[in-house]
Amino acid sequence: MEYLKELGVKEKIMDKVEIRAMKNAIPSYFEVIDAEKVVLKVGNPKNPGQILAMTKIWDVKLAKEIREKFEGMWSEAKPLKLS
């Protein structure tokens, strides 16, 4: 964070970023692209911080369901202050 501050980038970028955290979040790695594609990421059981595989699914209904799940998680999570 200090590095970004030194470059004068922190204020430009961080004013547009919102990060939230959940106390009891379920580890899940997914992305919704253009409201029609879903990218699911599979964690490595031997190294939970590492992504082992990814798959892209082109399914508008699934993308909508996952987006709705994300919105629920987002509204439940608490904003973090990055100052």
C-alpha positions as CSV (number, residue, x, y, z in Angstrom):
1,M,0.0,0.0,0.0
2,E,2.9,2.4,0.8
3,Y,4.4,1.7,-2.6
4,L,1.2,2.8,-4.3
5,K,1.1,5.9,-2.1
6,E,4.7,6.8,-3.1
7,L,3.7,6.6,-6.8
8,G,0.7,8.8,-6.2
9,V,-1.5,6.0,-7.5
10,K,-3.2,5.1,-4.3
11,E,-5.7,8.0,-4.2
12,K,-6.6,7.5,-7.9
13,I,-7.2,3.8,-7.6
14,M,-8.3,3.2,-4.1
15,D,-11.1,5.8,-4.3
16,K,-12.8,3.5,-6.9
17,V,-12.2,0.2,-5.0
18,E,-14.5,-1.2,-2.4
19,I,-13.5,-4.3,-0.4
20,R,-15.7,-6.2,1.9
21,A,-15.2,-9.1,4.3
22,M,-17.4,-11.8,5.8
23,K,-16.8,-13.5,9.1
24,N,-18.0,-16.9,8.0
25,A,-17.4,-16.8,4.3
26,I,-17.5,-20.0,2.3
27,P,-14.3,-20.2,0.2
28,S,-15.5,-20.0,-3.4
29,Y,-13.7,-18.9,-6.5
30,F,-15.9,-17.7,-9.3
31,E,-16.3,-15.0,-11.9
32,V,-19.4,-13.9,-13.9
33,I,-18.5,-12.4,-17.3
34,D,-20.9,-10.3,-19.3
35,A,-23.9,-11.8,-17.4
36,E,-23.7,-14.9,-19.4
37,K,-20.5,-16.8,-18.7
38,V,-19.2,-18.3,-15.4
39,V,-15.6,-19.2,-14.6
40,L,-15.3,-21.6,-11.7
41,K,-12.0,-22.1,-10.1
42,V,-11.0,-25.3,-8.2
43,G,-8.7,-25.0,-5.3
44,N,-5.7,-27.3,-4.8
45,P,-6.5,-29.6,-1.8
46,K,-2.8,-29.9,-1.0
47,N,-2.3,-26.1,-1.1
48,P,-5.6,-24.3,-0.5
49,G,-4.2,-20.9,-1.5
50,Q,-3.5,-22.2,-5.0
51,I,-5.9,-22.6,-7.9
52,L,-5.6,-26.0,-9.4
53,A,-8.0,-25.7,-12.4
54,M,-10.5,-23.4,-14.0
55,T,-13.5,-24.1,-16.2
56,K,-15.6,-21.7,-18.2
57,I,-19.3,-22.4,-18.5
58,W,-21.5,-20.4,-21.0
59,D,-24.9,-20.5,-19.2
60,V,-27.0,-17.4,-18.8
61,K,-29.2,-18.9,-16.1
62,L,-26.2,-20.1,-14.1
63,A,-24.5,-16.7,-14.4
64,K,-27.7,-15.1,-13.1
65,E,-27.9,-17.5,-10.1
66,I,-24.3,-17.0,-9.2
67,R,-24.5,-13.2,-9.6
68,E,-27.5,-13.2,-7.2
69,K,-25.6,-15.3,-4.7
70,F,-22.7,-12.9,-4.9
71,E,-25.0,-9.9,-4.4
72,G,-26.4,-11.5,-1.3
73,M,-22.9,-12.2,0.1
74,W,-21.8,-8.6,-0.8
75,S,-24.7,-7.0,1.0
76,E,-24.1,-9.2,4.1
77,A,-20.3,-8.4,4.2
78,K,-18.9,-5.5,6.0
79,P,-16.9,-2.8,4.2
80,L,-13.1,-2.6,5.0
81,K,-11.5,0.8,5.2
82,L,-8.1,1.0,3.4
83,S,-6.6,4.1,4.8
